[in-house]
């Protein structure tokens, strides 16, 4: 049986800089093997999967204490693209990313 693949794990806490403006929460990463975004604020956040101009109409609503799992509904089972978030200024969230170690 092959040895387990080593992973790195990075956890980052952040806050929304400006109300209603999408900001990058997680850069695209081909080495990503999993990840989550958790809303730790008292208000909802919007999560947009993709780069470029994010739009509220095509984003996911992340309720208070909600979590988005980046291993859902993508062809290879892991979303490796950019993730953007928007909400009320000062709203807090946590990003956790698992990557392959070299």
Secondary structure, 3 states (H helix, E strand, C coil): CCCCCCEEEEEEEEECCCCCCCEEEECCCCCEEEEEEEECCCCCEEEEECCCCCCHHHCEEECCCCEEECCCCCCCCCCCCCEEEECCCCCEEEEEEEEECC
